[in-house]
């Protein structure tokens, strides 16, 4: 009797572990585009000055200009040209990336 009960428990337990599962995740906190994480770049020198360039006319309502900026690319700095982007939410404004205290902070959208 005990061996049958043990076998049944092992079979039921194995089926519970091996069966298909559905996972659902919930995240609490600021979205990734809202809370920029600094990139520690002690080996980098500060980025070069921002280049001057022509800003094309706005393509339509709901767009914001994201100015060109330098970003760390390996041991060098890479240039990302400016562009028009749709605002991710009403009233959003773009805060450009910056270099402060030996750290590079990515750009983000804020209210």
Secondary structure, 3 states (H helix, E strand, C coil): CHHHHHHHHHHHHHHHHHCCCCCCCCCCCCCCCCCCCEEECCCCCCCCCCCCCCCCCCCCCCEEEECCEEEEECCEEEEECCEEEECCCCCCEEECCEEECCEEECCEEEC
